[in-house]
Amino acid sequence: MVSVSWPGVDPEWSRTVSVKSTSAADLPGTVRRWHLLDNAGQLSRRGLVPAGTLLCVHGNPTWSYLWRTLLAAGSDPARPWRVVAVDQLDMGYSERTGTFRRLTDRINDLADLTDALGLAGPVVTVGHDWGGAISLGWALAHPQHTAGVVLTNTAVHQPAGSGIPPALRLAMHPAVHRWGTTTSDAFLRVAHALARPALPAEVHSAYMAPYRGASRRGGVGNFVADIPLDASHPSFSALSGVAEGLRGLRVPALMLWGPRDPIFSDRYLKDLIGRLPHADVHRFEGAGHLLAEDRDIATPIFQWLAGLGRAEGTDGDRPASDALTAGARERKGAPEREPAKFLPLWHLLAEQAAGPTGGDTAVAEMSPEGAISRSLSWQQLDREISELSAGLREAGVRPGSRVSLMVPPGVDLTVALYACLRLGAVVVVADAGLGTRGLSRAVRGAAPDFLVGIDKALAAAALLGWPGRRISVRDLPSARRRILGVETSLSALARTGAGLDAHRPGPPPDPAAPAAVLFTSGSTGPAKGVVYTHRQLAAMRDTVAETFGIRSGARLVAGFAPFALLGPALGAVSVTPSMDVTAPRTLTARALADAAAAIDATVVFAAPAALRNVLATRDGVGEAGHEALERVELLLSAGAPVPEPLLAQVQRLLPQASLHTPYGMTEALPVTDITLEQIQAADADAAAGTVPGTGNGVCVGLPVHGARVAVVPLVADGTAPGSHPVTEAGTTGEILVSAAHVKDAYDRLWMTQRESSSLPGWHRTGDLGHFDAAGRLWVEGRLAHIVTAPGAVITPVGAEQAIERLDSVRLAAITGVGPAGTQAVVAVVETVPPARRAGPAAPQLAARVRSAALDAGVAVSAVLVVPAQPTDIRHNAKIDRARLSRWASRVLAGGRPGKP
């Protein structure tokens, strides 16, 4: 027994075991002493029967202490699991053998230990760093016991075209290796410094404790020396055997990853996903190499284990994983309803090309001068898509390949997107509206195989090290191609495709196969990748067509990127106005009018921020422009609530248009729909009090074609933990949606997906709202933005809308300051004209804001002003209330206001 004084470790877990070694590193009959953290005795003493065993294997230079939270969780009577966390030989508090133990030896060592412990299935291995390869080696050698595998920041193979991480290469250099890993404790300190946030002093001390003195650090140095750089290394064949063996491993797998890892970066995760494509994956943004220290990994691991079902052991030669198979199927959700006939996204595009209007314009771009600068007919569009698809196939793009498209909306993006989809590739769309950091985070997380971009995007990719083989839009000079790492261009690929049998149709896409990864705006945290299948994209097309009556031959001005790409799928002529589509507020009235006139537009899509600027610049529209706008029949605006006064002004600019403000999100677009007249009717009902449930929020109307909407009621602490969807009038809760066009999953965010789909058949939106007695949905804000004041749960949107009706307020945000349950309600307003500096509001304005909020039933404690609200880049409308809350806390505590 080792003397235990480590934070977070129950002394009862610590034990030593003598094990007869069969390793080639030892003489026959050698017995080795192992140290473990093992909760078996504790479970037995409490009369608890474990569901199985977690076999946890640490890497270098940690020890079993890394897994202490799993031991604590496994000792919970509500979910007992035996957890065996080993100290590998020459590491932690296990024996210093004095021998060099290679990967094969360590896999054998682990087998010797489990034999000595009599460990039988079901066993789920858990590995980190080098412990990942070792635990997987054990799993492959013990299929009769292995029920699953869990991996955190590890690797089994050096991906092609990438070198050993610089930190490891330095540690392996002959001039540095012995001093850095053994003579000194530098390697340990550098490894521990990777924790984010920094390790508490007592935890750092616990990690260092077994390695004090050079004689205790031999294993640290040997682990580094055993990293195979090439095929000549003694451990190369063993690691290759593990890597290739994974392709046949059929047990459930979970990968938890910290992407801010200078050692095992996302390229190693991508390699592992390629070998275990059925694995559940969750990337913890901001976390690094020591994931078990950076984040709570016990909760997701035990949630995952619960989803696998309770294992009952093995039956003869039947693998332990069979006992968990039923549970694994259950966690994929309830069976889907019989799907409707599937027509791929480009079905109407191909019909238009083959029909009598095939020579008419299909897609166009506008120049700043107000004329069409480039266009393609339906026939040209179909041909260019076919040729590029053939060229991409020749270049190595395959079904399932991920292709990141960093091309502005217009002809090039349209051709590239549909070419990839026809080929069965997965398009990754992360636009510059996420900002440089957000865009970089999104691209790294999606890990594309190919990156197609304009010069600016390719330069960013080269500078920031984004993954993917590089393809430029246009042909580049050879010197610039070398600098940017560009292999070819879309133009060159199209020329190649034109020389092939480009019009030979390929196999139709699998409707259930992934088709696209689209990123959320990042307005409530890091942008999330949302996976859509081909069937779901087609369902989105059909929902939009049926809800808004958009048919083939419609003419669409798309001031918002997603609708620019959806236009050809609807059979609609599409034009992109002259604007920065990543910043909606750059759309001017003249640019909108010019685009409308160029195609005689019948439909316009523009974000709320774009509409504000259109109204602000309407004096720049000439007579011809006004005539073009007067011919528009339908306006769609989404992405954020659109105030009725703003819509009323837009109506005067587009007098013949039916104005719609559909509610939706990247995960489900659209969900509900409402017109200006319906908004005015709902507001009148709210004012008259004749329809129960009206008011307190923004009315977003009725569910769109094919969608069902419900809510899960809020409880007193501001959460929505229930499992029974309701539609009763006046019940506020988290909004749920069920529809054929709801996303398939969040990309590599298993925990987020699990939470969003916790009610089978429903997507939990994270938005709050209620129904009125007429069945209309009213949105009250985000679940994350609830203010929990003493004795009250306050949703923000109703009060914000009331404040924004003041003529001196442009945008308002309600946020909370202080501990949950006792929060003070703070109103933060952007004024007209803008305030010169942020800080407390003038008394007169504060009084008016308080009065307006009180009319909406909210008592405001403080009023602050800002020159501009912190909004998301994509929509220029979604206010970052969490950021405002932190800023308001500082201001109200007497700190310098600064910039929110």
N, C-alpha and C positions, 0 to 999 in steps of 0.2 A: 504494500500500500504506500503510495506517495503522499507526503504531507501536503494537504490541499489548502490553499488560501487564495484562490483565484476568483475574482468577481464574476458572479453569475453561474458558478459551478457548485452543485450540491456535493459535499464530500463523499456521500454515499455512492456516487457514480464512479469514483476513481478506483481502479483495480489493476493488478498486474497478473499476467498469465505466462506460464512457461510453455513453450511450443517447440516441438521437435521439428527441425528444419530439414526440408528436402531440396533446398536451393543448391544449385551448382556453385554458389559463392561460398558454401560452407562444407566442412568435412562431414562425412556420414556420421550420424548420431549426434550432431551438434544440437544443443538446446538453446533457444533464444528467449529472452525475457521481453515481453511486450507490455506497454502501458496502454490502458483503454479508459475511455469514459463510457460507461455502460449502465443503463437504467433498469436492467433485467431484475436485479435484486429488489429494487424499489417497487417495481410493478408487482412482483411476487408477494412481497410483504403486504401490499395493499389489496391483494386478492384480485388483481386486474389481469385479464387475458389479452395480450397484445394481438392486434390485427395482422401484424407482420413485423418484419425487421428492416430498419434503415441501416445500411452499412455505409458509414461516412468515412471518406478517405481524403485527407488534407493534401496540400501541395507543398511547395517550397517557398519561403522558409517558415511556414506556420506549423501548427500541431492540432491535436484534437480539440483544443480550446475553441477553434473556429466554429465548431458545431454546437456550442452550448445552448443556443436558443432552440435547436431541434430536440435536444435532450429534455429541456424543460417542457416543450410542447408535447412530446411523446409521453411524458409522465402525467399528462392531464387525464383524469379518470373519464372524461367525456370522449376521448379519442386516443386510447392507449396504443402506442406502438413501441416496440423495443428499439432503442437507438444505440448502436455500437459505433462509437467514434474512435478510430485507432490512432495511435502514434506510430508511424512507420519506423522500422528499425533504423537506428542512427539519428532519429528525429524525436522531438518532444522529450518525453521521459522514458522512452524505450531504450533498450540496450544499445550502447556504442559497440558495434561488432568489430571494427577495425578492418573491414573488408569493403571493397568497392562493389556495390550492389546495383546492377543495371536493371532496365525496365523488366526484362524477363524474370529476373530474380525477385523483383518487388511484387509482380503478379503472383509468382509462386509463393512468396512469403505470405501474402494475403490469403491465399488458399490454405496454407498450412494453419494459419490462425483460425479461419472459419471452420476447418476440420476439427481443430482442438476444441473450439467452442460448441461443436455439434450444431452449427448453424444450418438450418434447413429452410425451405421456402415457406411462404413467399418472402423474398428478399427484394428490396428496392435499393439499388446502389445510389450513393450521392457523392459526387466528386468535384474537386476544385483544382485548378492549375494542373500539376503533374498527377494529382490524385484522380483527375478525370480519366486519363488514359489507363491508369492502374485499375480503377474501379470498373471501367469498361472491359478491360482484359479479363478481370474476374467474372464479369457477367457473361461474356462470350464463352468462357470455359465452364460455366455452371448454368446452362439453359434450364435445367430441371428445377432450379431454385429461384431463378430470376423472374420477378414479376414486373419490374419497371426500372427505369434509370432516370436520374436527375443529374443535370450538369450545370455548373456555374463557372463562367470564365475559364475555359480550358481549351485544349486543342489536341487533335490526333494526327494532324497533317499540316505541312507547310504549303499553303495554297500556291499554285503555279504563278510565277511572275512576281512573287513578293519575297523579300528577304527576311531573315531572322530579325525580330525587333531590335532596334539599336541598343536598348538597355541590356538585353540579354547578350548581344554580340560583344558589348563592352565587358560584361562580367565573364565572358568566355575567353577573352584575349589572354594569351599566356603571360603578358606583363602585368595583368591586373587580377587574374582569376584567383590565385591562392590568397593574395592579400585581401582582396575585396570580399571573398566569401568565407574564408576560414580564419586567417590571422587576425583580421579585424571583424567588427560586426556591421560593416558598412552595408552589405547586401541586405541584412535584416532591416536596418533603419530605412533604407531606400524603399523596401517593399512595404513596410508599415506606413511610410509617409504617403502611400497611394490611397489611403483611406479618405473618404469624402463624406462627412467632415472628418477632421483629424481625430485620431483615437484618444479617448480620455487617458490621462496619465496612468491610472491603475490598470487599464486594459492593455496599454502598450507595455507596461511592466510585466504583465502576465505573459504576453507573447515573447518577451525577451528572456524570461526566467530560465527556460530549459537550455538556453544557448549561451550562457555566460562562461566565457573562457574558450580559447581556440580548440581545446581538446573536445569540446562539446559540439563543434561546428563542422566536423568533417563531413557529415551527411549533407549539409547545406552545399558545400563545395562540390561533392560528388554528384548531387542532383543536377547542378548546372553543367558539369562536365559530361553528363549522360544525354544531353540534348543532341540529337542527331542532325548535323548540318547537311550531310549528303549520304549517298548510298554506301560509302565506305565506313560509316560509323557503326560500331558493334550493335547499337540498339535500333538501327534503321529498319531492319527487317521485322523486328518485334512490333515497332510502332506502326509500320505499314500493315502488318497483319491485323492489328486492332482496327486501324482505319478502314480497311476493306471489309473486315468482319461486320462492321456496323451496318453495311448495306443489306445484310440479311437478318438484322436484329428486329424482331417483330413485336417486341413488348412495348407498352406505352412509355413515352419519354417526355420529360419536361426540361426545358432549358431556360434558366434565369440568367440574365446578362447585364453587366454594367458596361455601357458603351464607352465610358471615359477611362479606358484601360490602355496604357501605352504598351502593354505586353500582348494580351489577347484581345485584339481589336475586333470590329465587326466582321472583318474578312474571315476570321476563324469561326465565328457564328454561322456565317453563310456556308462555309465548308461543311460544318456539322449538320445544318439543315438539309444540305444536298445529300448527305448520307442517311439522315433520319427524317425524311420529308413528312412523316406522320406526327412529328413531335409538336407538343404545345410549347410556344415560345413567348417569353415576356422580357422586353428590354426596359430597364429602369433608367430613364433619362437622368443624367447627372451623376449616376453611380459609376464606380470604377472597379478596379481589380479585386479589391477585398469586398465583394458584394455582400457577404454575410455580415459585415460590419457596417456597410453603408445603408442597407435597407433591411426591413423585416422580411426574411425569406421563409421563416417558419410558417407564417399564416398561409401564403400561397401554396407551399409544399403540402401542408396538411389539408387544405381545401382540395388540392389536386388528388391526393390520396383518397379523400372521401368520395370524390367523383368516380374513382376507379371501382368502388364497391368494396365490401368487406371480404378479404380473402380467407378461405377456409383451409388452406394447405393444398397439398398435391395429391394426385391420385395415380399411383403407379408411375408410368413413364410420361404422364400428362404434364406439360410444363406448368409451373406455378402461375404463369401469366394467364392461363386459361381461366383461372378462378376469378380474374378481374375483367374478363372480356365484356361481360354483360354491362358492368358499370361503365366501362369505357364507351360503349355504344350509347348509353343513356345520356352521358354528358354532352353528346353532340346535339341534343335537343329532340323535340317531338318530331314524328314523321311529317314530311311536307304533304300538303294537299296535292291532288293530281294537277300538274301544271298545265297551263294553256299551251296551245300550239306555239312553238318557238320560231320566230323569224329574226335572224341576226340583226344587229344594230344597223347595218348598211343595206338592209333589204330595200327600203324605199329609194335610197341613193341609186342602186343598180336599176330599179324600175324606171326612174326618171331618165337615166342614161339611155335605156333601151327604148324609151317612148318617144312620142312626137315632139316633146320639148327638150330632147337630148342636146340640141345645139344652143339652148338658152343658158344664160349665166346661172351658175350654181353657187359660187363662192367668190367674194371680192374683198379687196382692201382699199381703203381710202388714203389719199395723200393729204398732207397738211393744207394743200391748196384747195381742197374740196372736190377733187375729181377722183375717179377710180384709177388707182395706180397699177392694179394687177387683178386679173380675174381668170376663172376657168369655167367652161361650160360643164354640164353634167357628163357629157361624153369624155371631155378632157380629164375631168376629175376622176372618173371611173378608170380611165386608161392609166393615168399617172399613179393611182393607188395600186393597180395591178402590177405595173412595172416596178415600182418601189418595193412592193411586197416580194416580188421575185428576186430583186437585188439584195434585199435584207436576208432572205433565205440563203442566198449564195454566200453571203458574208458570215453566216453562222448563227443568225437569229433563228431560234427554234420555238415551237410551242412551249410556253411556260417561261421563256427567257424574259427577264425584266428589262424594259427599255425606258429610261428616263427621258422625257421630252421637255427640253428647255428652249422652247421656241415660242415667240409671241403668237397670239391668236391671229389667224389669217390663212392664206393658201397653204404655206409650207406646213404649218401645224396640222391642218385638216388632212392633208395628204399623208403625213407621217403617222398620225393617229390611226386613221382607218387602214393604212397598210399594215401596221402592227397588229391590229385587231383581226384582220382577215388572216394573218399568218398564225394567229393563236398566241402571239406574244402578249405579255402583260404590260400595259402602258403605266408608267409612273408619272403622275402629274403633280408636281410641287412647284407652285409658281413663286415668282419673286416677291409677291405680296406678303410672303412670310417673313421678309427681311433676311439679311445675310445669315445671321446665326440660325434662325428658324429654318431657312432653306437648307443650309448645310446639315443641320441635325436631321431633317427629313430625308435628304438624299442618302446620307450614311445609313440611316435606319432601314431604308428600303433596299439598300445594297443592290442597285441595278447591275445587270451584266453589260449593258450598253448605255451610253449617254449621248444623246443627240442634242446639239445646242448651237446657238449663234455664237459669234466670237466672244462676247462678254461672258456668256455662261461657260464656255470652254476655258477662258482665262481663269475664271473663278475655280473651275474644277482642277486645273493645274496647280493653282496657288494653294487651294485648301485640301487637296488630296482626295477629291471625291472618287468613289469607285466607278468602274465601268469602262469598257473600251470606247474610245472617243470617236464620234462621227460629227463632222461639221455639216451645216446646212448647205453651204456653197463650197465650191472648189477653192482651196487656199494655196498660196505659194508654198513651195516645199519647205522653206525655212520656217515659216509660221506653223506649218503642220508639225514640224519636229519640236518646236518650242511648246506647242499645246498638246503634244502627244496624240495627234489626230491620225487615225488610220485611213479614213476615207471620208466621202461626203455623200449626202443624200443625192446630189446631182449625179455623182459617179455611180452610185448604186442604181439609180433609175436608168442610167445608160446601160448598165450591165443587164438589168431586168428587161429592157427593151429588146435585147438581143437573145433573150431566152423565150421559152414558151410561156410568156407572162400571163396570157389569158386562159391558160389551162387552169380550171378551178381546182383549188386544193380541197382537202377534206373539210367538211363543215366543222365549225368549232363545237366542242362539247359544251352544251348549255350550262353545265355546272362548273366548268373550268374557270379559274380566275381570269378576268379580262383587264381590270384596271385597279390601280391603287391611287385613290384621290385623297388629298390631305385637307384636313379641317383648317379653319382660319387661325388657330392658335390663340384665340381670344380668351380662353379659360385655362391656359397651360400650354405645354408643348404641343404643337400640331400633331394630330394623330393620323396615321395612314388608314384609310378605309378601303377594304377590299370588296370589289363588285365582281360578280360572275357575268358571263355573257347574257344569261337569262335575266339577271337583275337590271343590267343596262337596257336591255330591250324592253323590260317592263317599265322602266323610267320613261323611255320614249313614248310608250303607249299611254301611260298615265298623263303625261303632259299633253299629248294629242287629244285625248278624250276630254280632259278637264277643261282645256282652253279652246278646243275646237280648231287647233292648228292642223291644217291638212296640206298635202302636197300642193305646191304652187304658192304657198304663203311666202311673204317676203319679209325677212327678219333683220332688223338692226340689232346687233348683239354687243351691248356695252358691258357685258360680263362674260368672262372666258368660258364657263361651262356651257352657256347657251350658244356661244359661237361654235362649239364643237358638236352640240346636239342638233343644230340646224339641218345639216345634210341628212341626218337620221330621220328627221321629220319630213324630208322631201321639200324643205323650205330653202329658198334662196337666202343666203346669209352674207351680210356685209359687216366688217369690223370698222367702226368709225375711227377717225384720227384721234387717238388718245393713248395714254399709258393705262392699259387694261389692268395693271397691278395696282393702280391708284384711281379708283372710280371718280374721285372728285376732280380729275383732270378732264372729264367730258364737258365740253362747252355746248351751248345751245346751237351755235353755228355748225360745229362738227356733227352734232346729231341731225340737224336739218339737212346738211350736205349728204350724209349717208342715206337718209330717208329719201331724198330726191333722186339719188343715184339709182336706186332700185325700185322706186315707187313703193316704199315700204308699207306693209299692212300691220306689222307687229314690231314693237320695241321692247327690249329688255334692258333695264338700267337699275343699278343699285340706288338706295336712298341717297347716299352721298353724291352720286352722280346727278340725281334729280335736283338736289339743292344747288349745285353749281350751274346746272342748265337754267334754272330759274334766275340765278344771280347774273347770268350772261345773256339773257334773252334779248337784250337790246341789240345784240350783234347779228340777229337773224334778219335777212332781207325778205322781200315779198315772196320770192320763189321758195325760200325755206319755209316760211309760214304756210304756204299752200301745201308743201310736202307733208308737214306735220299735221295739217288738218285732214289729210287723207289716211292717217294712221287709225286702225280700227281697234287695236288691242295694245295695252301697255302692261307689262309685268315688272314688278319691283319687289325684290326680296333680299334677305341677308340681315335685316334689322327692322324693328317696327317703323312704319311710315306714318307720321302724324296726319290726321285728317286735314288740317289746314294746308299742309304741304301738298297733299293730293289735290285739294280744291284748286290750288294755284296751277298745278300741272294740267288739270282738266281744262283750264282756260287756254293753255298753250296747245293742247291736243283735244279740241272740242268734240271730235267724233269718236274718240277712243273710249273703250270700256277699260277702266283702270282696275287692275287686279293686284293685290299684295299677298301672294301665297306665302304661307308659313312652312318652313322646312329646315333642313340642315344637310350637311354633306352626307350624313348617314341615311337620309331619306328625303329626297327632294322630288316633288312637294309632299306636304302632309295635309294641309287644309288650304282653302282658298276663300277670298272675300273681295267684293268690289267696293268702290267708293260709296255707291248708293247703299250697300249693305252695312258699311261702317257707319254711315250717317243714321241709318235706321236703328242700329244697335246702340249708338250713343243716345239717340232719342228715347229708346226704351229704358236705358239706364237713368236718364234724367227724369223720366216720368215715373220710374219705379213700377211699371206695369208688368214687366217680365222678370220673375225671380231669377237671381244669379247674374244679372247684368252688372257691368261696372268692375272696378278694381282690376285694371289691366288693359291690354290691347285685344280687341276682338279680332280673331283671325279666321272666323267663319266655320264652315262645315268641312268634313273630310273630303278629300279629292276622290276621284274615280278609283275604286278598288281598295281603298284604305279604311281601316278601322282605328279609332282613337279612343282612349280611356285614360283614367288617372289612378294612381295609387295614393290614398289619402295621406296628408301630412299628419304627424303627431306633435305633441307639445314641445319636443326638443328640436323641432325643425327638420326632422328626417322623415323619410317615407319608406319604412321597413316592411310594409305589408305585402301580401301576395295575392290580393283580390282586387282586380281592376273594377272600377266603378264609373258610371256616367251620370250619376245623380246631379241635378242642378245645385250649384253653390258649394260643392265639395272641392276644396283646393288640394292638389296633390301633384306628384311627378307625372308628367305626360308620357303616355305609352302610345306606340304606333305599331300596327301590324299591316303589312302590305307586301305585294310581290316585288316591289322595287326598293325595299329596305336592304341595306348593306348585308354582305355575307359575314364579315368579321372585321375586327380591328387587326391591322397588320402587326404581327409580332408583339402583340399586347394581350396576352392570354388573360391576365387578370381583369383588364378593362373590358374585354369581350365577355368574360364570365359575369361581371356585374351588370353589363348592359342587357344581357339575355337571361337574367336570373328567373324571369317569368317566361316559361316556354311559349313560343309563338309571338312574343312581344319584344320590341326594342325600347329600352328605358332611355329617354332622351336627355335626362338631366334638367329639363325645363319644367317650370311650374305653371299650373293653370287650373281652370275650372270650366264647367259647362254652365250655360244658362238654360232656362226652361225651354228655349227654342232649339236646343241642341247645338248652339254655337260655342266654340272654344274661345276662352279668354286666356291669354298668356300673361303671367304675373312676374316672370323673371327666371333666374336660374336657381337650382337647388343650392349651389355653392354660394349664392349671394343673399341668402336669407339672413335677416337680422333678428337675433333672438334677444329682445328687450325683456325687462322684468315682466313676467306674466303675459307676454305677447310674442307671437311669431309674425314677423313683418316681411311680406314679399315686396320688392322694390318698385315694380313697373307702374302700378297705379298712381302712387305718389309722384313718381318722376313725370308721368304724363301730365298730371295736374300742375306741376311746377313749370313744365315747358309751355303751358298755355300763357304764361306771363310774357308780355311783349319784350321784356328785357332779358329773357333767358333763351339761349339757343339749345343747350343740352344740359340735362340734369342727371345726377346719380345719387341714389340713396345707398349708404353703406353703414356698417356697424363698427364701433370702436369699443374695445374692452373685452372681458371674458364672456364666453358663450353663456347665455341666460341672463346676463346683466348688461348687455351692450347698450351704449348710447347711440341714438339714431342721428346720423350726420348727413346733411344734404350738401353735395358739392355741385356747383353750377358753373357753366361756361356762359358768359353774358354777351349781350349785343349792345354796344360794341365790346370787344374782348377786354377783359381786365388787364392792366399793365403788369401786375404781378400777382402771384398766388398768395392766399392768406384768408383771414376772416373777412366775411362780407360786411359791407357798410350796413349800419343799423336799419335803414329804410328798406334796403333790399332783403335783408335777413327777415324782417317782419313780414314782408309780402310772401317770401318763400315758405315761412312757417305757416302762414294762413292758408296758402294753397295746399300744402301737404295735409294740414289738419282737415280740410274739406274732403280729402281722400281717406281720412281716418288714421293718419299717421302723425304722431307728435314728434317734431324734430327738435333735438337738443342743441345742435349747432349748425351754422351755415357757413360754408367756405366757398371761395371763388377761385377759379383757375383760368389762365389765358386760353387754354385749350384742353379738352378732356383727353386722357390717354386712351386712344382707340386702336383697334386692330388695323393693320396696314391694308388688308385685303378689302374690307368693307368700309373702312373709315367711319365706322358707326358703332361697333360693339365696344362699350366702355369697359376698361379693366378695373372693375370695382375692388378686387383684392388689392391691387396696387394703390388705389385711392384710400382704402382702409388703412394700409400701413402708413401712407403719407399723412392722413388725417390724425392718426394716433400721435405722430411726431409733432404736428402743428399744435394740437390741443394740449400736448404736454409741455409746450413752451419752446419747442425747437424751432430752428430757422425753417421757414416754409420751403424754400428752394423750388425745385420742379417736381411735380408728382411722378 
